[in-house]
Every structure is written in structure tokens, then in C-alpha cells.
């Protein structure tokens, strides 16, 4: 279980990612297979990753998955194995790249 302050941060990150995912990120990681509606969504995987990097200072995918299994399991019950998590995380690399680019564009000064 995580403290209430961190839980609200997790929700905030999730809502932000869901909004960005629906607006543009889904086009950078679109699936064309029979498994195009997995139980754990791409937005949830991105949320887990960003939350663990930002709030928990965990930078390796193994440590992120271990933390998520131990403390975020009630939030993401269909997390699955480390191998599946890592595979899905790697498939989202273009979506992460686009997210960072759009965040930089949004925060760029007008005179730059």
C-alpha cells in the first residue's frame, strides 16, 4: 500500500497519460493483432513506469516491476510477469518519445 499523497500523484499521472494517450500517443503504439485489447492497457504501463521513475526513483525496469508487484498490485491487478511487462514497455518506446517531445513543445518559451 502506498501513502495517500503518492496515491493521489499516481491518479494524477494516470489521468494525464490517459488524456495524452487518447489524443495522440495511441497512434504511436497501435496494435494490429488479435490481442489489441489487453487487460493491462498501454496507458497503465506508462503510468506505472512514470510513477516509479518520478516518485520512487527506480530506473531499471526490473525494479519498477518489482515495486509495482509489491505496492501497486491493488491498483493494477493484471500486471503479469516481468517478461511481459518489459516486452510491453519496450513496445511503447515511440509513445514515450512522442510524449517527451510534446511535453517539451508545451513548455517551450514563446521566444525560443
C-alpha positions as a LaTeX table, in Angstrom:
\begin{tabular}{lrrr}
\hline
Residue & $x$ (\AA) & $y$ (\AA) & $z$ (\AA) \\
\hline
Unk1 & 0.00 & 0.00 & 0.00 \\
Unk2 & 1.27 & 3.46 & $-0.83$ \\
Unk3 & 0.66 & 6.66 & 1.19 \\
Unk4 & $-2.30$ & 8.84 & 0.30 \\
Unk5 & $-0.15$ & 11.65 & $-1.14$ \\
Unk6 & 1.57 & 9.24 & $-3.51$ \\
Unk7 & $-1.76$ & 7.62 & $-4.38$ \\
Unk8 & $-3.13$ & 10.99 & $-5.48$ \\
Unk9 & 0.04 & 11.54 & $-7.53$ \\
Unk10 & $-0.48$ & 8.12 & $-9.16$ \\
Unk11 & $-4.04$ & 9.08 & $-10.10$ \\
Unk12 & $-2.87$ & 12.44 & $-11.41$ \\
Unk13 & $-0.24$ & 10.78 & $-13.61$ \\
Unk14 & $-2.77$ & 8.21 & $-14.82$ \\
Unk15 & $-5.32$ & 10.85 & $-15.82$ \\
Unk16 & $-2.65$ & 12.87 & $-17.60$ \\
Unk17 & $-1.41$ & 9.82 & $-19.52$ \\
Unk18 & $-4.94$ & 8.71 & $-20.41$ \\
Unk19 & $-5.71$ & 12.12 & $-21.86$ \\
Unk20 & $-2.48$ & 12.26 & $-23.86$ \\
Unk21 & $-2.85$ & 8.64 & $-24.93$ \\
Unk22 & $-6.32$ & 9.21 & $-26.37$ \\
Unk23 & $-5.29$ & 12.45 & $-28.07$ \\
Unk24 & $-2.09$ & 11.31 & $-29.77$ \\
Unk25 & 0.01 & 8.57 & $-28.16$ \\
Unk26 & $-2.18$ & 5.67 & $-29.25$ \\
Unk27 & $-1.15$ & 6.31 & $-32.84$ \\
Unk28 & 2.50 & 5.64 & $-31.98$ \\
Unk29 & 1.93 & 2.22 & $-30.43$ \\
Unk30 & $-1.13$ & 0.90 & $-32.23$ \\
Unk31 & $-1.58$ & $-2.87$ & $-32.29$ \\
Unk32 & $-2.70$ & $-4.78$ & $-35.35$ \\
Unk33 & $-3.25$ & $-8.21$ & $-33.83$ \\
Unk34 & $-5.82$ & $-10.38$ & $-32.11$ \\
Unk35 & $-4.60$ & $-9.10$ & $-28.73$ \\
Unk36 & $-5.39$ & $-5.44$ & $-29.32$ \\
Unk37 & $-7.38$ & $-5.10$ & $-26.06$ \\
Unk38 & $-5.11$ & $-6.43$ & $-23.30$ \\
Unk39 & $-6.23$ & $-6.42$ & $-19.66$ \\
Unk40 & $-3.40$ & $-4.06$ & $-18.69$ \\
Unk41 & $-3.60$ & $-1.07$ & $-21.00$ \\
Unk42 & $-0.70$ & 0.81 & $-22.52$ \\
Unk43 & $-1.72$ & 3.89 & $-20.52$ \\
Unk44 & $-1.46$ & 1.86 & $-17.30$ \\
Unk45 & 2.01 & 0.61 & $-18.22$ \\
Unk46 & 3.14 & 4.14 & $-18.99$ \\
Unk47 & 1.65 & 5.31 & $-15.69$ \\
Unk48 & 3.47 & 2.62 & $-13.71$ \\
Unk49 & 6.75 & 3.50 & $-15.40$ \\
Unk50 & 6.44 & 7.26 & $-14.94$ \\
Unk51 & 5.22 & 6.97 & $-11.35$ \\
Unk52 & 8.09 & 4.70 & $-10.34$ \\
Unk53 & 10.71 & 6.83 & $-12.05$ \\
Unk54 & 9.37 & 10.12 & $-10.72$ \\
Unk55 & 8.09 & 9.26 & $-7.25$ \\
Unk56 & 10.14 & 6.21 & $-6.29$ \\
Unk57 & 13.42 & 6.97 & $-8.09$ \\
Unk58 & 13.50 & 3.49 & $-9.63$ \\
Unk59 & 15.08 & 3.50 & $-13.08$ \\
Unk60 & 15.52 & $-0.15$ & $-14.05$ \\
Unk61 & 12.54 & $-1.99$ & $-15.45$ \\
Unk62 & 13.18 & $-4.93$ & $-13.12$ \\
Unk63 & 12.99 & $-2.67$ & $-10.07$ \\
Unk64 & 9.93 & $-0.91$ & $-11.44$ \\
Unk65 & 8.11 & $-4.21$ & $-11.97$ \\
Unk66 & 9.09 & $-5.47$ & $-8.53$ \\
Unk67 & 7.82 & $-2.28$ & $-6.87$ \\
Unk68 & 4.59 & $-2.43$ & $-8.87$ \\
Unk69 & 4.04 & $-6.06$ & $-7.86$ \\
Unk70 & 4.62 & $-5.31$ & $-4.19$ \\
Unk71 & 2.93 & $-1.94$ & $-3.74$ \\
Unk72 & 0.72 & $-1.24$ & $-6.76$ \\
Unk73 & $-0.88$ & $-4.65$ & $-7.21$ \\
Unk74 & $-4.23$ & $-3.45$ & $-5.86$ \\
Unk75 & $-4.18$ & $-0.64$ & $-8.44$ \\
Unk76 & $-3.05$ & $-2.84$ & $-11.34$ \\
Unk77 & $-4.15$ & $-6.44$ & $-10.57$ \\
Unk78 & $-3.42$ & $-7.76$ & $-14.07$ \\
Unk79 & 0.23 & $-6.65$ & $-14.09$ \\
Unk80 & 1.59 & $-10.05$ & $-15.13$ \\
Unk81 & 5.13 & $-11.30$ & $-15.33$ \\
Unk82 & 8.28 & $-9.23$ & $-15.62$ \\
Unk83 & 8.96 & $-10.55$ & $-19.13$ \\
Unk84 & 5.51 & $-9.48$ & $-20.37$ \\
Unk85 & 5.81 & $-6.10$ & $-18.65$ \\
Unk86 & 9.26 & $-5.47$ & $-20.11$ \\
Unk87 & 8.13 & $-6.52$ & $-23.59$ \\
Unk88 & 5.15 & $-4.16$ & $-23.48$ \\
Unk89 & 7.29 & $-1.37$ & $-22.05$ \\
Unk90 & 9.77 & $-1.72$ & $-24.92$ \\
Unk91 & 6.93 & $-1.64$ & $-27.46$ \\
Unk92 & 5.87 & 1.73 & $-26.03$ \\
Unk93 & 9.21 & 3.42 & $-26.76$ \\
Unk94 & 7.80 & 5.52 & $-29.61$ \\
Unk95 & 4.87 & 6.63 & $-27.44$ \\
Unk96 & 7.30 & 7.70 & $-24.70$ \\
Unk97 & 9.38 & 9.54 & $-27.26$ \\
Unk98 & 6.33 & 11.39 & $-28.55$ \\
Unk99 & 5.19 & 12.18 & $-25.00$ \\
Unk100 & 8.53 & 13.77 & $-24.16$ \\
Unk101 & 8.54 & 15.73 & $-27.42$ \\
Unk102 & 5.04 & 17.09 & $-26.80$ \\
Unk103 & 5.91 & 17.99 & $-23.19$ \\
Unk104 & 8.95 & 19.91 & $-24.41$ \\
Unk105 & 6.85 & 21.67 & $-27.03$ \\
Unk106 & 4.28 & 22.64 & $-24.41$ \\
Unk107 & 6.86 & 24.08 & $-22.02$ \\
Unk108 & 8.96 & 25.87 & $-24.63$ \\
Unk109 & 9.10 & 29.66 & $-24.17$ \\
Unk110 & 7.39 & 31.69 & $-26.87$ \\
Unk111 & 10.61 & 33.46 & $-27.91$ \\
Unk112 & 12.54 & 30.22 & $-28.35$ \\
\hline
\end{tabular}
